[in-house]
Amino acid sequence: MAGGAFTDFSGTYEPVSSEGYDKYLESIRVDAATREVLASDPQTVKIVQEGDHYTFTSTVAAKASVLQFTLGQEFVTNYGYGDDRQAKGIARRDGNRIILQRKGGESETTVVYSIDDEGFDAVFHGPNGATAKRRYRRLS
């Protein structure tokens, strides 16, 4: 990608590497059964970008979690995969990155998505210094 210009995120992706993800999920109080499914079952992430509006649909074990937001506008979402806890969030763009901040209950999280020609990295920052990094490769 030339000069760090913003790239369209639209596409379908799968994770190819993961560091610290289980600890991050534990830090935001995702139950053990859900963490096990997220760690063991194949996952796909479909991203649709329409201007400043994004839809991230993550599918694992026949369950889908949908996150929708418009850059710069507050949104409400749940944690996904049957977890009904609500969080408020806001997202912004910085070059080839989307920075998404959420707060729900006592948990504050930040996820930084960095896109490149082959896919994207997602770096998760959770409570108590929990950090995870996942690499996703573009399938289409």
N, C-alpha and C positions, 0 to 999 in steps of 0.2 A: 504494500500500500504506500503510495507516494506521499511524502510530506506530512503524514499523520492526519490527513483529511478524513472526515467522518465517512464511514461506509455504511451502506444499507445492511442492516442486520437480518433482513428477511431470509428465511431458509429453514432447513431441518438439520438438527445436530444430534450427536451422541457423545457422551463422555468417554474420553480415552485415558484420562488419568485423574487421580483424586488424592489429595493429601489433607488429613485432618477433618474430613467432612463429618464423620460420626461424632467427633468431639464438639464440632460446631453445632450439629443438630441437637446434641444433648444439652448444650449451653442455652438453647432456646426452648428447652423442655419438650422436644418431640419424643413421644413414647418409644420404648425399646422395640416393639413390634414394627412400627412404621420405619424406624431407623434401619432395622434388619432388611426390610423389603427394599428400601432405597439403596442399600449397600449391595444387595445381591441380584436384583432383577435388572434386566436391560432397561435403559431409559432413553427416550427421545425427547427433544425439545424443539418445538416448532415456533418460530418467531415470525410474526407478521408486523411489518412496519408500514404505517400509512401516514406520511408526514411526521408529525411529532407524537402520534399515537402508536402504542406498541401493545401487542398481545403475545404473551409467552404462554404456550401450552406445553406442560411437561406431562408425559405419560409414562407410567411405570406400573407393572402388575395389573394392567387393564384399568387403572384408575388415572384420571386426568386432573391436573391442577392448573387453573387458569389465572394468570396475573395480567391485568390490563391497567395501563396508565398513559397519561399524556404528560410530556415533559413540562415541568414547571407548575403543574397543577396537583394539589393534594388529592389523594385517592384513599379508599378504604378497601382492604383485602383480608382474606384469611390466610393462614399458614399453609393450607393446601392438604391434599390427600386425606380428607375426612377430618382434619383438625379445624374446628369451627372458631378458634380464637381469632379475634379481629385485630388488625393493626392498621394504623394510618401511615401513609408514606408519601414521599415526594421523590421525583427523579429529575436529574439534569444531565445534559450532555457536555462533554469536554473532549473535543477532537474525536478520536476513535473510541471513546469510552462513554458508557452510561453509568452514572453513579446513582444508586437507588438507596434511599434511607427509609427505614421503617421503625415505628415504635408501637408496641402492643403490650399492655400491662406493664411489667417491669423490664421488658426486653427492648433494647434498642439494637438494631442491626444496620450494617451498611454492606452493600454488595456492589463491587465494581466489575463491570463487564467490559472487556477490551477486545475489540474485533480485529482480525487480520484476514489475509486472503484465504487461509486454510480453515478458520474457525474462530473460536473466541476462548478467552480465559475468564473465569469468574472467581473473584477473590471475595470471600465472605468474612466479615468482621462481626463477631457476636459479643455477648456479655462476658465479663471477666477475662478479656483478652483472647477468647477463642477465635482462631483464624483457620480458614480452610482455603484451598485452591483446587479448582477443577478446570481441566482443559477439555473443550468440546471440539470435535471436528465436524466440518460441514459435510452433510450427506447429499444435500441438494440446495 
